[in-house]
Amino acid sequence: MLRSGIAVRISQDNGLHVSSNQASSGQQEDILRRTWTALGLLDVMLSLQLNRPTAVDFSVYGLRKTDSTPLDRKSNDTHSTIDEALLRLCGYLSDVRKMYASSILDVSLLSEIRDGLQLWKRKIPSEFQLHYDEEQSPLVVTMHMIYHVAIVLLHRPL
């Protein structure tokens, strides 16, 4: 956990969480985006396993942003990339962990997270949906497994 937190901090220091305003190749931008997504995913999964806070504040850094305005996970926009969809999902997982870490269970927060997860699922473009009659990208399958982990954790008995 300590090393993943350090990796997140170094990545933030190097600006991986924001879109580059400098001229860079599309391939380099894609590598930076995927690296940030992998770090966010690793961070939230370790957080769940160890019941520790995440190093990434998904309300601020959940998506790569171009200015200082936090992004809204509940916007009506569809997910433009699989990385964006995964990071929004990580934000919901982080919320689930925070909810259970609290000494008082807030039913309205549980409902809000549930509604957010349902909205997240509805906003997934068809290329990121599971299609059981054709071969799927491992990243798409992983994303759907993480979604179902979030649903199970959200509805687990106390």
C-alpha positions as CSV (number, residue, x, y, z in Angstrom):
1,M,0.0,0.0,0.0
2,L,2.8,2.4,0.9
3,R,4.5,1.9,-2.5
4,S,1.3,2.4,-4.4
5,G,0.7,5.6,-2.5
6,I,4.2,6.8,-3.3
7,A,3.6,5.9,-7.0
8,V,0.4,8.0,-7.0
9,R,2.1,11.0,-5.4
10,I,5.0,10.8,-7.9
11,S,2.5,10.5,-10.8
12,Q,0.6,13.5,-9.5
13,D,3.8,15.5,-9.1
14,N,4.6,14.6,-12.8
15,G,1.1,15.6,-13.9
16,L,-0.2,12.3,-15.0
17,H,-3.6,13.2,-13.6
18,V,-4.1,16.2,-15.9
19,S,-4.2,16.4,-19.7
20,S,-1.0,17.8,-21.1
21,N,-1.3,21.2,-22.8
22,Q,2.1,20.6,-24.5
23,A,2.3,19.1,-27.9
24,S,2.7,15.4,-27.4
25,S,2.1,12.4,-29.5
26,G,-1.3,10.6,-29.2
27,Q,0.6,7.5,-28.3
28,Q,2.4,9.2,-25.4
29,E,-0.9,10.8,-24.2
30,D,-2.5,7.3,-24.3
31,I,0.4,5.8,-22.3
32,L,0.0,8.5,-19.6
33,R,-3.7,8.1,-19.4
34,R,-3.5,4.3,-19.1
35,T,-0.7,4.6,-16.5
36,W,-2.9,6.9,-14.4
37,T,-5.9,4.6,-14.8
38,A,-3.8,1.6,-13.7
39,L,-2.6,3.5,-10.6
40,G,-6.1,4.5,-9.7
41,L,-7.4,1.0,-10.1
42,L,-4.5,-0.5,-8.0
43,D,-5.0,2.2,-5.4
44,V,-8.8,1.5,-4.9
45,M,-8.4,-2.3,-5.0
46,L,-5.7,-2.2,-2.3
47,S,-7.8,0.3,-0.3
48,L,-10.7,-2.2,-0.3
49,Q,-8.5,-5.2,0.6
50,L,-6.7,-3.4,3.4
51,N,-9.6,-1.1,4.5
52,R,-7.4,1.9,4.2
53,P,-8.1,5.3,2.5
54,T,-7.2,5.7,-1.1
55,A,-4.2,7.8,-2.1
56,V,-6.2,9.1,-5.1
57,D,-9.0,11.5,-4.3
58,F,-11.4,10.4,-7.0
59,S,-13.6,13.4,-6.6
60,V,-10.8,15.6,-7.8
61,Y,-8.5,13.3,-9.8
62,G,-10.9,10.6,-10.8
63,L,-10.6,11.7,-14.4
64,R,-7.9,13.5,-16.2
65,K,-8.9,17.1,-16.3
66,T,-7.7,20.1,-18.2
67,D,-8.3,22.8,-15.6
68,S,-8.7,23.1,-11.8
69,T,-12.5,22.3,-11.8
70,P,-13.3,19.0,-10.3
71,L,-15.2,16.7,-12.6
72,D,-18.6,15.4,-11.9
73,R,-18.9,11.6,-12.0
74,K,-22.7,11.9,-12.2
75,S,-22.8,14.0,-15.3
76,N,-25.0,12.8,-18.2
77,D,-22.1,12.4,-20.6
78,T,-21.3,9.0,-21.7
79,H,-17.9,7.5,-21.0
80,S,-15.6,8.5,-23.9
81,T,-12.8,6.1,-23.1
82,I,-12.6,2.9,-21.1
83,D,-10.1,4.6,-18.8
84,E,-12.7,7.3,-18.0
85,A,-15.3,4.6,-17.2
86,L,-12.9,2.7,-15.0
87,L,-11.8,5.7,-13.1
88,R,-15.4,6.8,-12.5
89,L,-16.1,3.2,-11.3
90,C,-13.1,3.4,-8.9
91,G,-14.6,6.6,-7.5
92,Y,-17.8,4.7,-6.6
93,L,-15.8,1.9,-5.0
94,S,-13.9,4.4,-3.0
95,D,-17.3,5.8,-1.8
96,V,-18.4,2.3,-0.8
97,R,-15.3,1.8,1.3
98,K,-15.7,5.2,2.9
99,M,-19.4,4.4,3.7
100,Y,-18.5,1.1,5.5
101,A,-15.5,2.8,7.3
102,S,-17.9,5.2,8.9
103,S,-19.3,4.2,12.3
104,I,-22.8,5.2,11.2
105,L,-24.4,3.7,8.1
106,D,-26.2,6.4,6.1
107,V,-29.0,4.8,4.1
108,S,-29.3,7.9,1.9
109,L,-25.6,7.6,1.0
110,L,-26.1,3.9,0.2
111,S,-29.0,4.8,-2.1
112,E,-27.0,7.6,-3.8
113,I,-24.1,5.3,-4.5
114,R,-26.5,2.6,-5.8
115,D,-28.2,5.1,-8.1
116,G,-24.8,6.4,-9.3
117,L,-23.6,2.9,-10.1
118,Q,-26.8,2.2,-12.0
119,L,-26.3,5.4,-14.0
120,W,-22.7,4.5,-14.6
121,K,-23.8,1.2,-16.1
122,R,-26.4,2.8,-18.3
123,K,-23.9,5.3,-19.7
124,I,-21.4,2.7,-20.9
125,P,-21.2,2.8,-24.7
126,S,-21.9,-0.4,-26.6
127,E,-18.3,-1.1,-27.3
128,F,-17.7,-1.3,-23.5
129,Q,-20.7,-3.5,-22.8
130,L,-20.3,-7.2,-22.4
131,H,-21.4,-9.2,-25.4
132,Y,-21.5,-12.8,-24.5
133,D,-21.7,-14.0,-28.2
134,E,-18.3,-12.5,-29.1
135,E,-14.8,-12.2,-27.8
136,Q,-14.3,-9.4,-25.3
137,S,-11.3,-7.2,-24.4
138,P,-9.8,-8.3,-21.1
139,L,-10.1,-4.7,-19.9
140,V,-13.8,-4.7,-20.6
141,V,-14.3,-8.0,-18.7
142,T,-12.2,-6.6,-15.8
143,M,-14.3,-3.4,-15.7
144,H,-17.5,-5.4,-15.5
145,M,-16.1,-7.6,-12.8
146,I,-15.2,-4.5,-10.8
147,Y,-18.7,-3.2,-11.3
148,H,-20.2,-6.4,-9.8
149,V,-17.7,-6.3,-6.9
150,A,-19.0,-2.8,-6.2
151,I,-22.6,-4.0,-6.2
152,V,-21.8,-6.9,-3.9
153,L,-19.9,-4.7,-1.5
154,L,-22.7,-2.2,-1.5
155,H,-25.3,-4.8,-0.6
156,R,-23.3,-6.9,1.8
157,P,-24.8,-7.5,5.2
158,L,-23.1,-5.7,8.1
